[in-house]
Amino acid sequence: MDKNLWRWIELNEYETPSVPTTMLAKRWWQKMLQTLRPSRVEVSTANSAEEEPKGVEFKFDEQPLLDSLNTLLDQQNQDDPRVTWLVLAPASPAWSVIRKWANQNGWQPVSMPQRDSLLTSSSVDELNIPSEPWVVDDLSHGFVRHPLGIRWLQNFLRKTLQTPQSPGLVICGSWLYYYLEKTHGGLNRQALTLRPFDTESMVTSRIAVSRAHAKRLVAVSEGHPGIAAAYRNAFAVAAEQTEIVLEMPQVPTAHGETSTFVIYALLLHGGLSTFLLGEVLNSIAPNLIEHSLNLLRSHGIVRYQDDQWSVTELGYPAAKQFLAQRDFNWTSC
Amino acid sequence: MDTQKISDLFKTVDSNAALQVVTIILIAWLIVFLSQRLLPRLANLLHSKQRLYTLALIPLIRLVVVIVALVMLVPIFIEPTLKNMVAALGALGLAIGFAIKDYVSSLIAGVVAIHEMPYRPGDWVTIDGVYGEVTHIGLRTVELVTPDDTVVAMPHEKIWQHAVLNANNGGPSLMCVAEFFLTPESDGLVVKEALEQIALTSPYLQIHKPVVVTVNDEPWGTRYRLKAYPVDPRQQFKFITDLSLRGKQRLLDLKIEFAKVETAKVN
């Protein structure tokens, strides 16, 4: 397997892989049709996200990703108390691998408050940064987009702005990072992300079974390996197959404004409980939020699992396009 | 100029020419009618800049169609020699000067408005004290829809005498301001931080634009102004309401006192 498959790059070097013009034209045409028929509510790919995977399920080999982290973070010895931000897209396989790596290498997790407790009006929990190498394995756990829920995160940003005693690793979702960068005056930190997969990487990593399949996967996932793997598992494709259809769920345009807020809130927090979603969107009527969630779920855009609402892997490309179309605080990463 | 000379300006209009005139007018009317019906519908399905650009096409298409139609119609009635054109324009000028001065002033202002663009469809403007969204730019008037859903037909000629205040100027950025009136003893830094947090956590917030809190001391207390931008200008009232309601609640939770201004009784 190619050693450069998993390569960490500076966030500002991130470029979405190019998509063939024919596929772009097809996507544009579908968008136009959807725009011109806004009231039409279809459930064509409704439960595709919850369908049983067909054939053998693809799983990432964790070792090359662990090796890439070793290469990246071994360069940081303990005398260099830098804080490195690793910015990950939703469903990236790196989420779990980084936790494993930090555990294996004895990086201490920073204790974080419970999300629900962030909204109590008492003062924010004391933040203790360990004197050994430390890791925040998902920054969104310390954040709720609410006047009370933002205090811990602001405290954390202030503390890590001062040079800490030991090196630190902050794992942050791409949507939250983009929000923080824009609302907190540019984070100006060392932020890295995984290089997106191009056609070649899709074939090398064996996510795609053929070049034609790889091209389709790049187009639909915009180079996110986690999303591509979800599409590979949802739509069985044979190596010799030339006509490949990867059907993307469509975001219904009915209740567009509420759906926009719901999708953005779920992406920003990496999933939310019904209670917290209501608190984040407390200026929206609860019945509208509920209706929007049910509509989005019926279209395979969101799911409810373990008391959490989140955007599905298959629904992510459509959700991202939906926000981009509305110029709604979206990120290309 | 006697009657004979005036009548010499015009060609004899036969049935063939009459048919041409009717056809040109019908086609021009059809294009304008369709653009005015279809483009706003299309625009309302779009968002952000795409919506504003689509709306801006409507007056432009109408202007082009009217000019092309006039260029095609005039030679049917008048032989376009220099002498004839001077005579025709002179007669036209006389009519405009005496009879339809205000109407023509609005028409010309309409053309200037399309060229200079002090307002475009989708803009939020204040003209002569009326605030609203520009929904239609006609030949003589501009239609505004106020926040109370009242349609106001404002003659274009207002741009000659009145300032046009444009809140978003053809783009999606429109600053909203929520005001809070507090006692002068309030801790300004705590209030400022709390109000910034309110804006940063509003779902309507456009995060690409800055959030600013300004403070003014007044004789009755301190005025805090929370300034931020919504994602879509059409959400401005919901956004201000959201900022105001949540802002007040947060300040009450922080036990910050609101200024109470007693008005003087006039006997």
Interface residues (C-beta under 8 A of the other chain):
Chain A: T35 L36 P38 S121 R145 H146 P147 G149 I150 R151 Y179 K182 T183 E257 F261 Y264 A265 V280 L281 N282 S283 I284 Q325 R326 D327 F328 N329
Chain B: L45 L46 H47 S48 K49 P172 A194 Q197 I198 L200 T201 S202 P203 Y204 Q206 I207 H208 V211 V231 D232 Q235 K238 T241 D242 L245 R246 R250 D253
